[in-house]
Amino acid sequence: MNDDLMTYLDSIDERLLGYLDEDEELPPNTVKRLHHYVVALADGSITPAHVMEDWPDFSRLAVTFVVAYGTEELEESSEHATVFGAAEETEDVVVGDADRRFLMLRSGELDRYPELRGP
Protein backbone atom coordinates (compact mmCIF):
# COMPACT_ATOMS: atom_id res chain seq x y z
CA MET A 1 0.00 0.00 0.00
CA ASN A 2 2.71 2.51 0.90
CA ASP A 3 4.39 2.42 -2.50
CA ASP A 4 1.06 2.78 -4.28
CA LEU A 5 0.14 5.72 -2.07
CA MET A 6 3.44 7.48 -2.68
CA THR A 7 3.30 6.86 -6.43
CA TYR A 8 -0.27 8.13 -6.66
CA LEU A 9 0.40 11.29 -4.66
CA ASP A 10 3.58 11.97 -6.59
CA SER A 11 1.73 11.62 -9.89
CA ILE A 12 -0.80 14.24 -8.78
CA ASP A 13 1.59 16.69 -7.16
CA GLU A 14 4.92 15.93 -5.53
CA ARG A 15 4.11 18.50 -2.85
CA LEU A 16 1.34 16.21 -1.57
CA LEU A 17 4.00 13.72 -0.45
CA GLY A 18 4.54 16.10 2.47
CA TYR A 19 1.29 14.82 3.95
CA LEU A 20 2.70 11.32 4.44
CA ASP A 21 4.17 10.26 7.77
CA GLU A 22 7.37 8.30 8.44
CA ASP A 23 5.56 5.06 7.49
CA GLU A 24 4.57 6.61 4.14
CA GLU A 25 0.90 6.61 5.16
CA LEU A 26 -1.61 9.38 5.69
CA PRO A 27 -1.18 10.39 9.34
CA PRO A 28 -4.18 10.20 11.70
CA ASN A 29 -4.44 14.00 11.98
CA THR A 30 -4.80 14.33 8.19
CA VAL A 31 -7.44 11.58 8.13
CA LYS A 32 -9.26 13.28 11.01
CA ARG A 33 -9.25 16.54 9.06
CA LEU A 34 -10.55 14.76 5.95
CA HIS A 35 -13.29 13.23 8.08
CA HIS A 36 -14.28 16.62 9.47
CA TYR A 37 -14.77 18.10 6.01
CA VAL A 38 -16.50 15.00 4.63
CA VAL A 39 -19.08 15.12 7.42
CA ALA A 40 -19.52 18.88 7.05
CA LEU A 41 -20.10 18.50 3.30
CA ALA A 42 -22.57 15.65 3.85
CA ASP A 43 -24.64 17.57 6.39
CA GLY A 44 -24.54 20.77 4.36
CA SER A 45 -22.79 22.88 6.97
CA ILE A 46 -20.05 23.79 4.45
CA THR A 47 -19.91 24.06 0.67
CA PRO A 48 -17.25 22.56 -1.61
CA ALA A 49 -15.98 26.08 -2.39
CA HIS A 50 -15.52 26.83 1.30
CA VAL A 51 -13.65 23.56 1.81
CA MET A 52 -11.27 24.47 -1.02
CA GLU A 53 -10.77 27.91 0.48
CA ASP A 54 -9.97 26.40 3.90
CA TRP A 55 -7.85 23.50 2.59
CA PRO A 56 -6.93 23.59 -1.11
CA ASP A 57 -5.48 20.05 -0.99
CA PHE A 58 -8.69 18.53 0.36
CA SER A 59 -10.15 17.12 -2.85
CA ARG A 60 -6.85 15.65 -4.02
CA LEU A 61 -6.26 13.99 -0.66
CA ALA A 62 -9.87 12.82 -0.48
CA VAL A 63 -9.55 11.13 -3.87
CA THR A 64 -6.20 9.69 -2.79
CA PHE A 65 -7.90 8.09 0.22
CA VAL A 66 -10.38 6.33 -2.08
CA VAL A 67 -7.60 5.09 -4.36
CA ALA A 68 -5.34 3.89 -1.53
CA TYR A 69 -7.80 2.65 1.10
CA GLY A 70 -11.30 2.65 -0.34
CA THR A 71 -13.48 -0.41 -0.63
CA GLU A 72 -15.01 -1.45 -3.92
CA GLU A 73 -18.34 -0.03 -2.71
CA LEU A 74 -16.73 3.36 -2.06
CA GLU A 75 -15.00 3.34 -5.45
CA GLU A 76 -18.28 2.54 -7.21
CA SER A 77 -20.09 5.25 -5.26
CA SER A 78 -17.39 7.75 -6.18
CA GLU A 79 -18.21 7.25 -9.86
CA HIS A 80 -21.65 8.83 -9.26
CA ALA A 81 -20.46 11.63 -7.00
CA THR A 82 -19.39 14.98 -8.38
CA VAL A 83 -18.48 16.76 -5.17
CA PHE A 84 -14.68 16.43 -5.43
CA GLY A 85 -14.49 17.45 -9.06
CA ALA A 86 -16.77 20.35 -8.27
CA ALA A 87 -14.62 21.30 -5.30
CA GLU A 88 -11.84 22.12 -7.75
CA GLU A 89 -14.10 24.64 -9.48
CA THR A 90 -14.28 28.21 -8.34
CA GLU A 91 -18.07 28.37 -8.27
CA ASP A 92 -20.25 26.94 -5.52
CA VAL A 93 -22.10 23.74 -6.32
CA VAL A 94 -24.90 21.90 -4.62
CA VAL A 95 -24.07 18.61 -2.92
CA GLY A 96 -26.61 16.14 -4.33
CA ASP A 97 -28.00 12.82 -3.10
CA ALA A 98 -25.30 10.73 -4.85
CA ASP A 99 -22.67 12.97 -3.27
CA ARG A 100 -24.21 12.55 0.19
CA ARG A 101 -24.29 8.75 -0.16
CA PHE A 102 -20.66 8.82 -1.23
CA LEU A 103 -19.68 11.17 1.60
CA MET A 104 -21.41 9.01 4.22
CA LEU A 105 -19.66 5.87 2.90
CA ARG A 106 -16.41 7.80 2.97
CA SER A 107 -17.06 8.93 6.54
CA GLY A 108 -17.44 5.31 7.63
CA GLU A 109 -14.23 4.29 5.91
CA LEU A 110 -12.35 7.23 7.39
CA ASP A 111 -13.57 6.05 10.81
CA ARG A 112 -12.05 2.64 10.04
CA TYR A 113 -8.73 4.11 8.93
CA PRO A 114 -6.62 2.66 11.78
CA GLU A 115 -7.69 -0.85 10.64
CA LEU A 116 -7.08 -0.03 6.97
CA ARG A 117 -3.68 1.43 7.65
CA GLY A 118 -2.35 -1.77 9.10
CA PRO A 119 0.43 -2.32 11.63
TORKOLSE-742527 format. One record per residue: x, z negated, y of N, C-alpha, C in turn; residue in three letters; residue number from 1; chain. Coordinates in Angstrom, 3 decimals. Example, Ala and Ser with C-alpha at 12.3 -4.5 7.8 and 13.67 -1.06 7.14 Angstrom:
2
(vexgu (13.190, -7.800, -5.690), (12.300, -7.800, -4.500), (13.200, -7.800, -3.300), 'ALA', 1, 'A') (vexgu (12.850, -7.080, -2.250), (13.670, -7.140, -1.060), (12.900, -7.870, 0.030), 'SER', 2, 'A') 
END
This chain:
119
(vexgu (0.830, 0.000, -1.193), (0.000, 0.000, 0.000), (0.871, 0.000, 1.252), 'MET', 1, 'A') (vexgu (1.910, -0.780, 1.298), (2.713, -0.902, 2.515), (3.276, 0.435, 2.974), 'ASN', 2, 'A') (vexgu (3.829, 1.212, 2.042), (4.395, 2.500, 2.421), (3.325, 3.434, 2.952), 'ASP', 3, 'A') (vexgu (2.155, 3.439, 2.308), (1.057, 4.281, 2.778), (0.629, 3.869, 4.172), 'ASP', 4, 'A') (vexgu (0.545, 2.585, 4.411), (0.136, 2.074, 5.718), (1.141, 2.485, 6.787), 'LEU', 5, 'A') (vexgu (2.406, 2.309, 6.507), (3.445, 2.680, 7.481), (3.420, 4.181, 7.755), 'MET', 6, 'A') (vexgu (3.317, 4.980, 6.702), (3.303, 6.432, 6.863), (2.102, 6.872, 7.685), 'THR', 7, 'A') (vexgu (0.940, 6.288, 7.393), (-0.270, 6.656, 8.127), (-0.146, 6.289, 9.605), 'TYR', 8, 'A') (vexgu (0.265, 5.075, 9.886), (0.398, 4.657, 11.288), (1.431, 5.500, 12.017), 'LEU', 9, 'A') (vexgu (2.535, 5.790, 11.349), (3.585, 6.585, 11.970), (3.094, 8.000, 12.261), 'ASP', 10, 'A') (vexgu (2.239, 8.541, 11.394), (1.726, 9.895, 11.622), (0.768, 9.940, 12.805), 'SER', 11, 'A') (vexgu (0.106, 8.830, 13.097), (-0.804, 8.776, 14.241), (0.004, 8.570, 15.522), 'ILE', 12, 'A') (vexgu (0.819, 7.524, 15.507), (1.590, 7.160, 16.692), (2.609, 6.111, 16.255), 'ASP', 13, 'A') (vexgu (3.855, 6.438, 16.367), (4.923, 5.530, 15.934), (4.796, 4.154, 16.583), 'GLU', 14, 'A') (vexgu (4.287, 4.116, 17.786), (4.115, 2.853, 18.502), (3.212, 1.884, 17.735), 'ARG', 15, 'A') (vexgu (2.265, 2.415, 16.957), (1.343, 1.567, 16.210), (2.043, 0.777, 15.102), 'LEU', 16, 'A') (vexgu (3.240, 1.200, 14.722), (4.005, 0.446, 13.722), (4.311, -0.961, 14.210), 'LEU', 17, 'A') (vexgu (4.298, -1.151, 15.520), (4.537, -2.473, 16.101), (3.480, -3.492, 15.728), 'GLY', 18, 'A') (vexgu (2.339, -3.028, 15.247), (1.286, -3.950, 14.820), (1.548, -4.537, 13.438), 'TYR', 19, 'A') (vexgu (2.445, -3.954, 12.667), (2.705, -4.444, 11.317), (3.579, -5.691, 11.343), 'LEU', 20, 'A') (vexgu (3.363, -6.554, 10.355), (4.173, -7.769, 10.259), (5.404, -7.518, 9.388), 'ASP', 21, 'A') (vexgu (6.129, -8.573, 9.070), (7.374, -8.436, 8.304), (7.136, -7.917, 6.888), 'GLU', 22, 'A') (vexgu (5.904, -8.014, 6.390), (5.560, -7.486, 5.064), (4.990, -6.071, 5.156), 'ASP', 23, 'A') (vexgu (5.071, -5.480, 6.343), (4.565, -4.144, 6.613), (3.068, -4.044, 6.341), 'GLU', 24, 'A') (vexgu (2.348, -5.082, 6.716), (0.895, -5.156, 6.606), (0.333, -5.482, 7.983), 'GLU', 25, 'A') (vexgu (-0.973, -5.253, 8.142), (-1.614, -5.691, 9.382), (-1.674, -7.210, 9.364), 'LEU', 26, 'A') (vexgu (-1.171, -7.875, 10.383), (-1.179, -9.340, 10.388), (-2.598, -9.885, 10.575), 'PRO', 27, 'A') (vexgu (-2.843, -11.097, 10.094), (-4.180, -11.696, 10.201), (-4.744, -11.721, 11.618), 'PRO', 28, 'A') (vexgu (-3.912, -11.939, 12.630), (-4.444, -11.978, 14.001), (-4.955, -10.609, 14.449), 'ASN', 29, 'A') (vexgu (-4.320, -9.532, 14.004), (-4.803, -8.186, 14.326), (-6.115, -7.916, 13.610), 'THR', 30, 'A') (vexgu (-6.207, -8.325, 12.348), (-7.438, -8.131, 11.579), (-8.571, -8.958, 12.183), 'VAL', 31, 'A') (vexgu (-8.251, -10.159, 12.630), (-9.264, -11.013, 13.276), (-9.758, -10.354, 14.568), 'LYS', 32, 'A') (vexgu (-8.857, -9.745, 15.304), (-9.247, -9.062, 16.544), (-10.099, -7.832, 16.231), 'ARG', 33, 'A') (vexgu (-9.727, -7.072, 15.197), (-10.553, -5.949, 14.762), (-11.956, -6.428, 14.403), 'LEU', 34, 'A') (vexgu (-12.015, -7.522, 13.651), (-13.294, -8.080, 13.227), (-14.158, -8.442, 14.437), 'HIS', 35, 'A') (vexgu (-13.552, -9.083, 15.413), (-14.280, -9.471, 16.625), (-14.961, -8.260, 17.268), 'HIS', 36, 'A') (vexgu (-14.212, -7.190, 17.449), (-14.766, -6.008, 18.100), (-15.773, -5.285, 17.214), 'TYR', 37, 'A') (vexgu (-15.550, -5.261, 15.918), (-16.501, -4.626, 15.000), (-17.853, -5.332, 15.078), 'VAL', 38, 'A') (vexgu (-17.835, -6.650, 15.036), (-19.083, -7.419, 15.116), (-19.749, -7.213, 16.477), 'VAL', 39, 'A') (vexgu (-18.967, -7.243, 17.535), (-19.521, -7.052, 18.879), (-20.146, -5.666, 19.039), 'ALA', 40, 'A') (vexgu (-19.515, -4.642, 18.462), (-20.100, -3.301, 18.501), (-21.394, -3.248, 17.692), 'LEU', 41, 'A') (vexgu (-21.389, -3.871, 16.531), (-22.567, -3.847, 15.654), (-23.754, -4.553, 16.293), 'ALA', 42, 'A') (vexgu (-23.503, -5.657, 16.980), (-24.636, -6.394, 17.566), (-24.980, -5.916, 18.981), 'ASP', 43, 'A') (vexgu (-24.231, -4.943, 19.471), (-24.542, -4.360, 20.770), (-24.067, -5.145, 21.970), 'GLY', 44, 'A') (vexgu (-23.249, -6.165, 21.749), (-22.787, -6.969, 22.881), (-21.619, -6.318, 23.634), 'SER', 45, 'A') (vexgu (-21.106, -5.199, 23.105), (-20.047, -4.448, 23.785), (-20.216, -2.976, 23.423), 'ILE', 46, 'A') (vexgu (-19.821, -2.103, 24.316), (-19.906, -0.665, 24.065), (-18.546, -0.137, 23.614), 'THR', 47, 'A') (vexgu (-18.532, 1.025, 22.946), (-17.248, 1.611, 22.561), (-16.305, 1.804, 23.752), 'PRO', 48, 'A') (vexgu (-16.839, 2.199, 24.895), (-15.984, 2.394, 26.078), (-15.339, 1.081, 26.520), 'ALA', 49, 'A') (vexgu (-16.095, -0.011, 26.458), (-15.523, -1.304, 26.829), (-14.453, -1.750, 25.841), 'HIS', 50, 'A') (vexgu (-14.671, -1.460, 24.562), (-13.653, -1.805, 23.562), (-12.359, -1.067, 23.888), 'VAL', 51, 'A') (vexgu (-12.466, 0.235, 24.177), (-11.272, 1.022, 24.466), (-10.587, 0.559, 25.744), 'MET', 52, 'A') (vexgu (-11.361, 0.060, 26.676), (-10.774, -0.482, 27.910), (-10.012, -1.771, 27.603), 'GLU', 53, 'A') (vexgu (-10.600, -2.623, 26.757), (-9.971, -3.900, 26.396), (-8.766, -3.715, 25.477), 'ASP', 54, 'A') (vexgu (-8.891, -2.762, 24.532), (-7.853, -2.593, 23.503), (-7.777, -1.119, 23.119), 'TRP', 55, 'A') (vexgu (-6.993, -0.333, 23.834), (-6.927, 1.114, 23.593), (-6.555, 1.513, 22.161), 'PRO', 56, 'A') (vexgu (-5.868, 0.669, 21.423), (-5.476, 0.989, 20.053), (-6.555, 0.664, 19.024), 'ASP', 57, 'A') (vexgu (-7.665, 0.100, 19.462), (-8.694, -0.362, 18.526), (-9.135, 0.716, 17.541), 'PHE', 58, 'A') (vexgu (-9.573, 1.864, 18.036), (-10.153, 2.851, 17.124), (-9.120, 3.372, 16.132), 'SER', 59, 'A') (vexgu (-7.893, 3.552, 16.574), (-6.851, 4.023, 15.645), (-6.562, 2.974, 14.568), 'ARG', 60, 'A') (vexgu (-6.502, 1.722, 14.971), (-6.256, 0.662, 13.987), (-7.469, 0.453, 13.086), 'LEU', 61, 'A') (vexgu (-8.657, 0.618, 13.628), (-9.868, 0.482, 12.824), (-9.919, 1.560, 11.746), 'ALA', 62, 'A') (vexgu (-9.593, 2.783, 12.110), (-9.552, 3.869, 11.130), (-8.439, 3.612, 10.121), 'VAL', 63, 'A') (vexgu (-7.316, 3.111, 10.584), (-6.201, 2.793, 9.693), (-6.632, 1.775, 8.640), 'THR', 64, 'A') (vexgu (-7.422, 0.788, 9.048), (-7.897, -0.217, 8.090), (-8.705, 0.445, 6.991), 'PHE', 65, 'A') (vexgu (-9.575, 1.384, 7.336), (-10.385, 2.084, 6.331), (-9.478, 2.844, 5.374), 'VAL', 66, 'A') (vexgu (-8.504, 3.558, 5.917), (-7.596, 4.356, 5.087), (-6.780, 3.465, 4.153), 'VAL', 67, 'A') (vexgu (-6.254, 2.369, 4.679), (-5.344, 1.529, 3.893), (-6.048, 0.549, 2.974), 'ALA', 68, 'A') (vexgu (-7.184, 0.000, 3.386), (-7.798, -1.102, 2.646), (-9.258, -0.873, 2.276), 'TYR', 69, 'A') (vexgu (-9.870, 0.152, 2.823), (-11.302, 0.342, 2.650), (-11.716, 0.718, 1.240), 'GLY', 70, 'A') (vexgu (-12.897, 0.265, 0.874), (-13.480, 0.630, -0.412), (-14.051, 2.042, -0.303), 'THR', 71, 'A') (vexgu (-14.397, 2.595, -1.433), (-15.008, 3.922, -1.450), (-16.320, 3.911, -0.655), 'GLU', 72, 'A') (vexgu (-17.089, 2.830, -0.770), (-18.345, 2.706, -0.029), (-18.094, 2.756, 1.478), 'GLU', 73, 'A') (vexgu (-17.059, 2.061, 1.927), (-16.732, 2.064, 3.355), (-16.284, 3.451, 3.798), 'LEU', 74, 'A') (vexgu (-15.463, 4.109, 2.989), (-14.999, 5.447, 3.341), (-16.164, 6.421, 3.443), 'GLU', 75, 'A') (vexgu (-17.110, 6.340, 2.489), (-18.284, 7.213, 2.542), (-19.131, 6.916, 3.766), 'GLU', 76, 'A') (vexgu (-19.306, 5.649, 4.076), (-20.086, 5.260, 5.246), (-19.422, 5.745, 6.528), 'SER', 77, 'A') (vexgu (-18.105, 5.760, 6.547), (-17.385, 6.183, 7.754), (-17.628, 7.656, 8.066), 'SER', 78, 'A') (vexgu (-17.957, 8.439, 7.038), (-18.213, 9.862, 7.254), (-19.471, 10.093, 8.089), 'GLU', 79, 'A') (vexgu (-20.396, 9.126, 8.089), (-21.646, 9.256, 8.827), (-21.606, 8.533, 10.179), 'HIS', 80, 'A') (vexgu (-20.580, 7.767, 10.395), (-20.464, 7.003, 11.634), (-19.672, 7.800, 12.665), 'ALA', 81, 'A') (vexgu (-20.071, 7.663, 13.895), (-19.395, 8.381, 14.981), (-18.731, 7.437, 15.973), 'THR', 82, 'A') (vexgu (-18.889, 6.149, 15.758), (-18.482, 5.170, 16.759), (-16.985, 5.216, 17.088), 'VAL', 83, 'A') (vexgu (-16.112, 5.463, 16.119), (-14.684, 5.432, 16.432), (-14.218, 6.712, 17.099), 'PHE', 84, 'A') (vexgu (-14.790, 7.833, 16.731), (-14.489, 9.065, 17.449), (-14.998, 8.980, 18.875), 'GLY', 85, 'A') (vexgu (-16.182, 8.411, 19.028), (-16.770, 8.266, 20.353), (-15.982, 7.280, 21.197), 'ALA', 86, 'A') (vexgu (-15.390, 6.298, 20.557), (-14.625, 5.299, 21.298), (-13.432, 5.934, 22.015), 'ALA', 87, 'A') (vexgu (-12.956, 7.053, 21.488), (-11.835, 7.748, 22.118), (-12.280, 8.499, 23.376), 'GLU', 88, 'A') (vexgu (-13.565, 8.754, 23.491), (-14.105, 9.480, 24.640), (-14.141, 8.559, 25.858), 'GLU', 89, 'A') (vexgu (-14.224, 9.151, 27.004), (-14.280, 8.336, 28.213), (-15.700, 7.913, 28.556), 'THR', 90, 'A') (vexgu (-16.694, 8.623, 28.036), (-18.065, 8.268, 28.367), (-18.626, 7.269, 27.354), 'GLU', 91, 'A') (vexgu (-19.591, 6.491, 27.814), (-20.248, 5.524, 26.937), (-21.160, 6.248, 25.962), 'ASP', 92, 'A') (vexgu (-21.221, 5.756, 24.752), (-22.099, 6.316, 23.736), (-22.942, 5.189, 23.165), 'VAL', 93, 'A') (vexgu (-24.032, 5.582, 22.532), (-24.904, 4.616, 21.896), (-24.461, 4.448, 20.450), 'VAL', 94, 'A') (vexgu (-24.406, 3.213, 19.998), (-24.068, 2.922, 18.609), (-25.360, 3.050, 17.812), 'VAL', 95, 'A') (vexgu (-25.404, 4.046, 16.908), (-26.608, 4.327, 16.144), (-26.696, 3.539, 14.841), 'GLY', 96, 'A') (vexgu (-27.762, 3.807, 14.082), (-28.001, 3.100, 12.821), (-26.872, 3.322, 11.811), 'ASP', 97, 'A') (vexgu (-26.402, 4.570, 11.678), (-25.302, 4.848, 10.732), (-24.044, 4.100, 11.152), 'ALA', 98, 'A') (vexgu (-23.820, 4.020, 12.463), (-22.671, 3.271, 12.972), (-22.795, 1.787, 12.645), 'ASP', 99, 'A') (vexgu (-23.999, 1.245, 12.837), (-24.207, -0.191, 12.554), (-23.997, -0.504, 11.074), 'ARG', 100, 'A') (vexgu (-24.510, 0.366, 10.197), (-24.288, 0.156, 8.753), (-22.787, 0.161, 8.451), 'ARG', 101, 'A') (vexgu (-22.107, 1.131, 9.015), (-20.664, 1.230, 8.815), (-19.945, -0.006, 9.360), 'PHE', 102, 'A') (vexgu (-20.323, -0.435, 10.550), (-19.682, -1.598, 11.168), (-19.937, -2.872, 10.360), 'LEU', 103, 'A') (vexgu (-21.118, -3.023, 9.804), (-21.409, -4.215, 9.007), (-20.627, -4.194, 7.687), 'MET', 104, 'A') (vexgu (-20.514, -3.019, 7.065), (-19.661, -2.904, 5.873), (-18.219, -3.251, 6.228), 'LEU', 105, 'A') (vexgu (-17.772, -2.722, 7.349), (-16.405, -2.972, 7.799), (-16.197, -4.452, 8.060), 'ARG', 106, 'A') (vexgu (-17.168, -5.115, 8.657), (-17.064, -6.541, 8.929), (-16.838, -7.313, 7.631), 'SER', 107, 'A') (vexgu (-17.607, -6.971, 6.600), (-17.443, -7.630, 5.309), (-16.068, -7.399, 4.708), 'GLY', 108, 'A') (vexgu (-15.562, -6.198, 4.838), (-14.231, -5.906, 4.288), (-13.135, -6.569, 5.109), 'GLU', 109, 'A') (vexgu (-13.330, -6.663, 6.410), (-12.350, -7.391, 7.227), (-12.333, -8.868, 6.843), 'LEU', 110, 'A') (vexgu (-13.509, -9.416, 6.511), (-13.573, -10.809, 6.045), (-12.786, -10.999, 4.753), 'ASP', 111, 'A') (vexgu (-12.750, -9.968, 3.926), (-12.047, -10.041, 2.639), (-10.573, -9.656, 2.749), 'ARG', 112, 'A') (vexgu (-10.088, -9.429, 3.925), (-8.728, -8.930, 4.106), (-7.654, -9.738, 3.376), 'TYR', 113, 'A') (vexgu (-7.685, -11.067, 3.395), (-6.623, -11.783, 2.663), (-6.548, -11.377, 1.189), 'PRO', 114, 'A') (vexgu (-7.688, -11.093, 0.547), (-7.686, -10.637, -0.851), (-7.133, -9.219, -0.952), 'GLU', 115, 'A') (vexgu (-7.503, -8.367, -0.002), (-7.082, -6.966, -0.027), (-5.591, -6.826, 0.240), 'LEU', 116, 'A') (vexgu (-5.084, -7.696, 1.045), (-3.681, -7.651, 1.433), (-2.752, -7.926, 0.275), 'ARG', 117, 'A') (vexgu (-3.178, -8.781, -0.614), (-2.349, -9.102, -1.773), (-1.381, -10.224, -1.486), 'GLY', 118, 'A') (vexgu (-0.500, -10.488, -2.451), (0.432, -11.633, -2.323), (1.443, -11.453, -1.223), 'PRO', 119, 'A') 
END
